[in-house]
């Protein structure tokens, strides 16, 4: 967390700010963390739609379907997604679809850049995304209902209820989206680049969540979490191909529980979770595929508060991955045991040093020891210098190992190192807050897994590549309170190279990783009226390993305005948005059409 000690007092400037820090910030010293402002993240949108304007994350969107993330030049399977403390990356393919994460089902979201394998295990190489939930802090019942209608027959609705009475609190809700997605696009694959209507792109998605908290006594707290997810999506064809009627069905039930025992000098955490997932893919061109992965997780951690501002955390983690599919010769399993230790000390006021160690055993093999070391130094009350260095790894997925027509049981885990150094400035005046940050980073991944063609037209994965990414990230924000409202302006710019080391494509930029990325956003309010604007700019993206084919630079801008209404027992908010304001024709992935200008009307009631 950037200068967390200084910023905590200013949370009321963004009322209500629901996006807060993650439980392990104490031991993630030296890393930068971006917190998303809930005033802009309204119900009815998904995480993939908002990240480019607010962060330096690169999104790969296959039209209105799958959207994957890349942080600091790493792959889509190199970002861990932590849901209420548990890693929910898929064991079958390792990729998280961020278009499946509606913002309405979470009230705490943040992104931490850089390596995190010592804290979260496999997959946390480029960064970590945290999605957390918390019941209400105040007594009483609160109900929020929202609905929206958007261009191309897109409808969404959601309702949630939060209740607290004394020691018990709960939060339950449901969200549903239906979309035809039959938008008009410019088909650059045909002569004359005619305007055409998108086909086979309809989608239906439902999310149900429940989170409970019970304060057993002054020292014990019990928490439970439930997230049910269902999606039925048509997969649109690329511009140059015929419609093969592709369709994907996803279902997932995730449950978790956490028990905390808090004493004066120690904290005990026991956390368990079980994820039962299902995926079915079908089309006219390939055989139907069904995947049934399951994950069971158990974690026990003990934290001690020592003298002289020292903290120690010890823990044991266990994960059981299972999967069944016709694409494997048999049902497969993987067991992971991890022993971890963390140490943090504030050796001088506002000067901290942190070290984390993690030793994992996967089935019968030991993974090389992973570690991270970080330091943060706050000086002159407004400046901070920070740095971090870590060793990280990523296990082969089940598809890499066991795919019937290409799996490779001899694959090694990807491994590598990452580091960063940065400087931050934060200052609060009477009614103005200024926040600036600059980070220089680098990471290297060894034994990168890549699928390549082999005999008979088949593809098979091998540990072939060594990749290196370096870059610089900059961000700045200004917030000012006026007599009848407030204003906020924020922007970011990142330059980075992500290249292959050695081989036929030595020093070539990795596919779909732009060197330049920028974005800015603003939020202004006057009494009960407000206006929002955010814009992202993506540099050119190479679509082939030899860098001969490229997608041009593109920018996407969104404008919204609305009004708050207050009633005797609640309130209402209306909002109108113009998405892709500039009507940009662009592609995030080659030959997958993206919507041009669309309109959205939303209304929310709060009781």
N, C-alpha and C positions, 0 to 999 in steps of 0.2 A: 504494500500500500504506500503511495507516495505521501510522505510527510503526514502520516496518519494522525500523529499527536496534534498537529497544528490544525488539521481540517475538521476534526470531530466537532468543534464548537460551532461550526458554520453550517450545519446540516439544515437549519431552518430556512436558509436562503432558497432552497428548492422544495418548498412545501407542497405535497408530501414527497420526500425522497425515500423510496422503498428499496433502492439498490444499495446494498451495504457490503461490508468486507466479509471475506470468507474466514472460517474458523482457524485456518492454518496460516494466517498472515504473520503471526508471531515468528514462524520458522521459515518464512520465504523472504528473508532479508536480502536487500539489494535489488529486488525485481520490481518492475513497474506493473501497476495494475490499473485497468481502466474500468470505471464504474458507470453504468448506463443510467441516465436520468429518466425516471418513470413518467415524468411529465410529458415526454415525447413518445414513449413506448406505449401506445394505446392498445386496447383490446382489438382483436381482429387482424393483427399483423403477426408475422412470424419473425424469428430472430435473423434469418437470412436476409430479410428485406431491409433491415435497419443497420446492420453492422457496418457496411461500407461507408456510410456517411458519418459514423461516430468513432470508428477505429481504423487502424491500418490493416485489418484483416482482408485477405483476398478471398472472394467468393466465386466458386465455379457453379453456375446455374445452367442446368440442362433444360432450357425453356422454363416452363412452369412446374417442372418436376424436381428431381434431386438437386440439392444445393449443398456443396461441401465447402470446407474452410481450409485455408492455408495461412499459417502464421510464420513470419520471418523466413520465407523461402522454403519451408518444409512441405511434406506431402499431406494429403487429406487425412491419412491415418496417423499423423504425428501430432494431433491435437486431442487431448483427453477431455471428455465431458464428464464433469462431476455433479451428480444429482444428489443433493442433501448428503454429501460426504462420500458417495459411492460412485465408482467409475462405471459408466454404462456404455462404453464403446463395444460395438458388436464383435464377438469372437470370430464370426465367420468371415467378415471382410474388413473390420477395423475402422469403418467410415461412419460418421454421424451425419444424417440428413438434417440440416438446420432449417429447412422449410417445414419440417414436421414439429417444430418447437414453437408453439404459439406463446406470445408474451403474456397472455392473460393467465396462464397456468403457473406463473412464478412471480414472486415479488422481491427476489434478490438475484441479480444477474451481474456478473463481472467477468473480465478476461485478464488473465495474468500471462504476460509474455515471457518466453524463455523456458529453458529446461526445467522439468519438475519430476523426473523419474524417481528421485530419492524420496519424494513425498507421496507420489501417486502411482508409481510403477510404470508398466509398459505403456507406450504411446505418448507420454507427455514430453515430447522433444521440442516442438515449436512453441507450445504454450498450453494453457489449460483454461477451459470455460467452465464457470461455476453457475449452476442453476439451483437455487435454494428456495425453501418455503418456510414461512414463520406464521404462526397464529397471531391474532391481534393482541396488543399489549394492554388495551383498556377494556374494562367491563362493558357489557352490552352487546346488542345484536346490530350488525350492519349488513345490508343487502345491496349488491350492485348488479344491475341488469344493463346489458348493452346489446345493440343491434346495429348492423351496417349493411348498406347495399352499394355495390360497386359495378363499374362497367363490365360488360360481357357476362352478365348473369351470375355475379358473385355475391353471395349472401352469407352473412355470419351472424351468430348470436351467442350470447354467453350470460350466465347468471352465477353468482357466487354469494355465499353467506359466511360471515365471520362472527363468532360468538365467544365471549369470555365471561365466566362467572367464577370469581375467586381463583382457585387453583387449577381450574380446567379451562382449556381454550380449544377451539376447533375452527377449521376453515374448509369449506367444501364448495365445489363448483363444477360446471360443465361448460364446454365450448364446442361449437360445431361450425364448420365452414362447408358450403357447397359452391362450386364454381364450374361454369361451362368452359371458360378460358378460350372461347372461339374468337380471339382477337385478330385483327388485320395486321399483317406484317409484309415487309418488302422481301421477296424471295430473290436473293442475290445469286442463287444457283441456276436460275433460268435466264434465258436471253431476254433482255429488256428490263429485268428486275421488276416484274409485275407485283402489284399488291394482291395478296391472297389471304384467305381466312384459315386460321389454324384449325387443324382437325385432330381428333383423338386426344384431347387434352383435359377432359372433364375430371374433377376431383371432388371427393367427399372425405372429410376428416372430422373425427370426434375425439375429444379429450375429457376425461373425468378425473378429478383429483380430490384428495381429502388429506388433511394434515391435523394431527391432534397433539396436544401437549398437556401433561398432568404433572403438577408439582406435588409429589408424594409427601414431602416434608421440606424443611428448610435446606436439606442437603441433597435431595434426590429429585430428578426430573426424568420423566418418561415421555418420549416422542414417537409417533408413528406417522408413516407416509404411505400414500397410495396414489398411483398414477396409471390409469387405463387409457390406452391409445388405440385408435382404429382408423385406418385410412384405406380408401379404394380409389386408385388413381389410374387413369389412362396415361400411357407414355407416348408423347407426340413423336412423330418421325422427324429425322433431319430434313432439311430443305430439299436435298437432292434424292431422297428415297421415297418410295411409295409407302402408304400407310399399312403397317403390318398388324394393326389392331392390338398393339402391345398393352398390357395391363399389369399393374402390381397391387397386391393386397398386403397390407401390413397390420399386425395386431401385436400389442405388448401389454402385459400386466406387470407392473413393478411395485413391490411392497418393501418397506424397510421399517426398522424400529431402532431406537437409540436410547440407552439408559445412561444418565450422567449422575455421578456422585461427587459433590463439590465440598471439599473441606478447606480449612484455612490455608493449608500448605500443599494441597494436592487436588487433582481432578482425575477421576476415573471415567472412561468412556467405553461402552460396549455397544457395538453397532452390528446389525445383521440385515441382510437383504436378499431377496429372491426375484429374479427377472425371468418371465416366461414369454417368449416372443415367437412370432410366426410371420413368415414372408412367402408369398406365392407370386411367381412371375409366369406370364403366359403371353404368347404371340403366335402369329401364323407362320413364322419363320423358324422358330426353335422349339425344342421340346419344353413342355411345362416343367417348372422347377418349384419345389417346396422346401423351405428351410424351417427347422424347429430348434432354435438355440435356446438354452437355458443357462442361467448363471446364478450361483449361490455364493454369497460373500459373508464372512464373519471377521470382525475386527475388534481387538481389545487394545486400549491405549491407557497409559498412566503418565500423568504429568506431575512433576514435583517443582515447587517453588523453593529455591534455596536462598541462602544469604547472599548479600552483595549483588542483588538484582540479577540472579541467575535462574534459568528455567531448564529443566530436562524433561524430555518426552521419550518414553519407551513403548514399543508396541509390537504386536504380532497380528499379521493379516493372513487370511486364507481365502482363496477363490477357487471355485470349481466351475469350469466351463464344459458344457455338453452341447452336442449338435447332432441332428439327424436330418439327412436329405438323400434323395436318390443320386445326387451328384458325388457322394462319397461312397466308397465300397462298403462301409459299415458305420454304425454310430461311433462318434469320436468323443473323447474327453481330454481335459487337461486340468491338472491340479497345480496350484501355485501357493507356496508358503513364503512369507516374507517376515524378516525380523528387522526392525527399524529403530533408530535412535536419533534424537535431535537435541541440540544444545544451543541456548541463546543467552547472551550476557550483555548487559548495558554497563560497559566498563567505565564510561564517563557519561554524565547526563546527556541524553539524546544521541549517544554514540553506541551502536549495537553491532555485535558480531554473531553470526549464526552458522552452524554446521549441521548437516543432515547426512546420515548413512543408511543404506538399505541393502540388505542381502536377500536375494530371492532364490528359491529352489523351484524349478519348473519340472514337474514329474520327477525324474531321477537326476536331473542336471542342475548344477549351480550356475546362475547367471553372474557374470562379473560384478563385483561390488560397485554400486552407484553411489554418488555423493553430490552434495552441493555445499558451497561456502558463499556467504554473502555478508556484506557490511553496509551500514548506513550511518552517515554523519550529518547531523543537523547543526548549522552554525549561523550565528547572527540572527537567529529566530526565523529567518525567511528562506534560507538556502539549505539545500541538502545535496550531498555527494553520495552516490551509492554504486555498488558493484557486486557482481555475482559470477561464479564459475561453477559448472556442473558437468557430471558425466551422466549420460542418458542411454536408454535402449528401447527397442520396439520388437516384440515377438512376431514371428510369422503368423498370419491368420490361418484359420482352418482351411480356407480356400487355397491358400498358398501351399499348404502341406498335403491336403487330402483330395483335391479335385481329381475326379476319376480320369479325365483325359489330359492331365498335365501337372498334378500336384507333385511337389518335390520334398520328400522327407529328409533330405540332407541340408535343408536351408538352415542358416545360422541367424540368430537375432541381429537386427540392425543395432549399431551402437555408435556413440560419438560424444563430442564435447560441445558445450556452448558457454558463452560468456557475454557479459555486457558491463558497461560503465555509463553512468548518467549523472546529470545535474538537474536539479529542480529548483524552482522559485515559486514561493507562495506567500502572498501578503493580503491582509484584510485591512482596508481603510474603513472609514465610518459607514459608508454604504456601497463600497466597491470591493470586489475580490478579484485578484489577478493570480493566475495559475499557469506556469510555463514549465516545460520539460523537454530535455534533449537526451537521447540515448544512442550510443554506438554499440552495435552487437555483432556477434559472429558465431557461427555454428558449423560443425563438420559431422557428417554422417558416413560411417563406414559400413561396408557390406550391404548397401542399399538393395532391396529386393526389387527386381524388375522382370516382368513377363516379356519373353522374346519368342519369335517364331522358331520352331524346330522342324524336324522332318515330318512330312505328310500334312503340312499345313496346320499343325497343332502349335499351341503356345504353351510355354512352361516357364516358371519363375526360377531365377538364379540370383545369387549374391554377386552382382556385377559392379555396381556403381559405388563410387565415392563422390559425395557432393559437398559443396561448401557454399555457405551463404553469409554475406556481410552486408551491413547497411547502417543507416542512421534514421532515427525517428524523431519527429518534432511535433509538439502540440502546445497550444496556447488557448486560454479561455479568459473571458472577462464577464463578470456578473455585477450588475448595479441595481440597487433598490431605489425606486422613485416613490414620490408621495402616494401615487395611485396605482402602482404596479412595479414591475421589474423587467430587466432585459438581460439577456445572456447571449454572448457570441463565442463560438469555439471553432477552432480549426486544427487540422493536422496535415503533415506532409511526411512521406517516407520515401527514401531512395535505397534500393537494395539490389544486389546481384546474387543470383542463386545458380551456380554453375556445376557442371559435371567435371570431375577430375579424372583425366585419362580416358582411354577408349577412343572410338571413332568420333565421338562428339565432345572431345576435350575442350574445356573452357566455353562451351555453348550454354546459353541461358536455358534453365529448365522450362519445360512447357507450362504455359498458363500462369507463369509467375511474372507479373509486370515489374519493371524496374522502378517506375514512378507511380505513386499513389497519393491522392490528396482528397480532402473533404472539408466542408465547413457547415455549421448549422447555427441557427439563431432561434430564440424564443423570446417574444415580447408580449407583455400583458398590460392592459389599461383597464382598471376597475374589473369588470366581468368579461372583457373581451381579450382575445389572445390571437397571435399570429405565429406560425412556425414555418421555418424554411430549412431544408438541408439538401446538400448537393455533394455528390461524390465524383471523382475523376480517376479513371483507371488508365494507366499507360498501355502501350501496345503489348500484346501477348503473343508469344510464338506458339504455334500450334503443331509444330514438328520438331523433332530432336535436333535436326540440322539447322534450325532457325531460318529456313527458307520461306516458310509460310507464316503469315502474321495476321492477327486481328488488330485493327487500328484503335487508337485512343478513343475513349468515349466518356461522356459525362451524363449523369442522370440527376435531375433536380425534382424535388417535391415541395409543394406549397400547401399549407393548411391554415385555416382560420376558424374560430368558433367563439362560443359564448357560454359562460356559466350562469345558471339560474339557481336561486335559493328559494326553498319552500319552507313551510312550517315544520315538516318532519323529514326533510331531506333536500336533495338538489337534483339538478339535471344539467347535462352538458351536451351541446350540439357541436358538430364539427363537419366541415366540408374540406375535402382534400383534392388536389390535382397532382397526380403522380406522373412522373416522366413529363414534367411541365414543358420541356423543350421539344417534346415529340421526337426524341432521339431514336434512330434506327441503329441497333447495336446487337452484338452477340457476346455473351460471356464465354461460351464454348462454341467452337466453329460449327456453323450451319444449324444451330438450335435457335429458333426464333424467340425473341423477347417482346413483351407487350410495348406498344407505343403509348401515347398519352391516355390515361384513364382517370375516372372521377369516382370519388367515394364520399358517401354521406353516412355519418355515424351519429348515434344518439345514445346517451347513457343516463341511467337513473340511479340515484343513491339514496337509500332509505336508512 
